Amino acid sequence: MRKTLRRTSRRRCSYARVFAALGDETRLTLVAKLAKGQPSSISQLTEGSQLTRQAITKHLRVLEDARIVRSVRAGRESRFAFDPEPIAEVKDYLDFVSEQWDETLARLKSFVES
């Protein structure tokens, strides 16, 4: 029981990091660029943006902490790649919560109508 509670608590913390990371417009833009499939350097990700390389780097670190992106060394530079797994896990969690709410609302409807 305790292990299950700890594991569930850790997962929720992980989900919270993903939600927090995606709660910023700049980070959403970076994820959209990286989701196209090609790992990109900070210079490539800065193109077309008003932000500095340093600002982009800070945003990438937040995404990396949430495991949404990972850095891969390519010679002297780091390239960042999208990892869809944490977002898929959050989607599964939201599907689970949605199902619970649907069941709760169905019970409430049944109670009110009877």
C-alpha positions as CSV (number, residue, x, y, z in Angstrom):
1,M,0.0,0.0,0.0
2,R,2.7,2.5,1.0
3,K,4.8,1.7,-2.1
4,T,1.7,2.2,-4.3
5,L,1.1,5.6,-2.6
6,R,4.7,6.7,-3.1
7,R,4.7,5.5,-6.7
8,T,1.5,7.4,-7.4
9,S,2.7,10.5,-5.6
10,R,5.9,10.4,-7.7
11,R,3.9,10.0,-10.9
12,R,1.8,13.0,-10.0
13,C,4.9,15.0,-9.3
14,S,6.2,14.0,-12.8
15,Y,2.9,15.0,-14.4
16,A,3.0,18.3,-12.6
17,R,6.4,19.0,-14.0
18,V,5.2,18.3,-17.5
19,F,2.1,20.5,-17.0
20,A,4.3,23.3,-15.6
21,A,6.8,23.0,-18.5
22,L,4.1,23.1,-21.1
23,G,2.4,26.1,-19.4
24,D,4.7,28.6,-21.1
25,E,4.1,29.8,-24.7
26,T,7.8,29.8,-25.6
27,R,8.3,26.2,-24.4
28,L,5.2,25.1,-26.3
29,T,6.8,26.7,-29.4
30,L,10.0,24.9,-28.8
31,V,8.2,21.6,-28.3
32,A,6.3,22.2,-31.6
33,K,9.6,22.8,-33.4
34,L,11.2,19.7,-31.9
35,A,8.2,17.5,-32.5
36,K,8.8,17.7,-36.2
37,G,11.4,15.0,-35.7
38,Q,14.8,16.5,-36.2
39,P,17.1,17.2,-33.2
40,S,18.0,20.9,-33.3
41,S,20.8,23.0,-31.9
42,I,20.1,26.1,-29.8
43,S,21.1,28.2,-32.8
44,Q,18.5,26.5,-34.9
45,L,15.8,26.9,-32.2
46,T,16.6,30.6,-31.7
47,E,16.1,31.4,-35.4
48,G,12.9,33.4,-36.0
49,S,12.7,34.3,-32.3
50,Q,13.3,37.5,-30.4
51,L,14.8,35.5,-27.5
52,T,18.5,35.2,-26.9
53,R,20.3,31.8,-27.0
54,Q,20.6,32.1,-23.2
55,A,16.8,32.4,-22.8
56,I,16.2,29.5,-25.1
57,T,18.7,27.4,-23.1
58,K,16.8,28.2,-19.9
59,H,13.5,27.1,-21.5
60,L,15.2,23.9,-22.8
61,R,16.5,23.1,-19.4
62,V,12.9,23.3,-18.0
63,L,11.7,20.9,-20.8
64,E,14.7,18.6,-20.1
65,D,13.9,18.5,-16.4
66,A,10.3,17.4,-17.3
67,R,11.9,14.8,-19.7
68,I,10.0,16.3,-22.7
69,V,13.3,16.9,-24.5
70,R,16.7,15.4,-24.2
71,S,20.0,16.7,-25.3
72,V,22.4,14.8,-27.5
73,R,26.0,15.8,-28.0
74,A,26.9,16.2,-31.7
75,G,30.6,17.1,-31.8
76,R,31.0,20.4,-29.9
77,E,27.3,21.3,-29.8
78,S,24.3,19.9,-28.1
79,R,21.2,19.1,-30.1
80,F,17.8,18.8,-28.5
81,A,15.3,16.1,-29.4
82,F,11.7,15.7,-28.5
83,D,10.7,12.7,-26.3
84,P,6.9,12.1,-26.6
85,E,6.7,9.6,-23.7
86,P,6.1,12.0,-20.8
87,I,3.3,13.7,-22.8
88,A,1.8,10.3,-23.6
89,E,1.9,9.4,-19.9
90,V,0.1,12.7,-19.0
91,K,-2.5,12.0,-21.7
92,D,-3.2,8.5,-20.2
93,Y,-3.5,10.1,-16.8
94,L,-6.0,12.7,-18.1
95,D,-8.0,9.9,-19.8
96,F,-8.1,8.1,-16.4
97,V,-9.3,11.3,-14.6
98,S,-11.8,12.0,-17.3
99,E,-13.2,8.5,-17.0
100,Q,-13.5,8.9,-13.2
101,W,-15.4,12.1,-13.7
102,D,-17.7,10.6,-16.3
103,E,-18.5,7.8,-13.8
104,T,-19.1,10.2,-11.0
105,L,-21.4,12.4,-13.1
106,A,-23.3,9.3,-14.3
107,R,-23.8,8.3,-10.6
108,L,-25.0,11.8,-9.8
109,K,-27.4,11.9,-12.7
110,S,-28.8,8.5,-11.7
111,F,-29.2,9.7,-8.1
112,V,-30.9,13.0,-9.1
113,E,-33.3,11.3,-11.6
114,S,-34.4,8.6,-9.1
